[in-house]
Every structure is written in structure tokens, then in C-alpha cells.
């Protein structure tokens, strides 16, 4: 392979991963904002001056938490399947093909594709989910002996 082709491939991979990182930061920022808003609303529900304030705070917190759950539902399904060593490309035996298709077709599609790329199949067609499981375990394992929560 010529040096020019190698350089072009490297540039394309770098741009793709930069876009994936940008999309992951955008997703994290959105979820973080909703989480903080939900915390504020829960505080209002617990410490409101009257029943109306407390009820409105509880309703608004519930709405935000449901929004977070909807936004992360397919991501959670894929990450859980990868963590369990399941085939994310199949809808059989605990696979999550539908959820996988949702995240690679969503607004964070390059980030979704990066995650799916961590769970690959072997060239001979055997499903090898060890890569995906190892990846999830590596990135979710606590650093410095702390807890992930």
C-alpha cells in the first residue's frame, strides 16, 4: 500500500473518531443537563413550600427522568448485550440488532458505530463477542480502586 493511501486512510480514521468523540460529548452534555434539571426538580418536590410546588416539581422531575431513559434505552441495551458477550449484530439469543440499528441511525451515529465496531465478528463468520465484552469491561472498570457510581 502506498504511503499516500496510508496517510489518507489515517486521516479518514482520525476525522471519523474526532466526529465520534464530538457526538459523544454532545450526548453527554444533553444527558448531564437533563440530570441536573431533574435533580433541581426533585429538590423542589421534596422542599417545596406547598403541595402545588411539590407536585409540579415531582411531575417535572418524572418528565426529565423519562426523557433520559428514552434517550439512553437503545444505548443501554447494546452496552448490556456487549457486557454479557452477546452478538449485537443478531436479534437471536440475547442479541440486540434493533437497538444497534437505532444507535447507528441516530444523531450520534458515528459514536454509535464506534461502539459497535468494538464488538466485531471474525472473518470466518464465527461470532466473536469477546472483543466487545473486553472493551466494555475495560472502559467501565473502576480506576484507582474507586466505584463507578
PyMOL commands that set and color helices and strands:
alter all, ss='L'
color gray80, all
select helices_A, chain A and resi 3-47+51-83+97-105+109-117+130-140+143-145
alter helices_A, ss='H'
color red, helices_A
deselect
rebuild
show_as cartoon
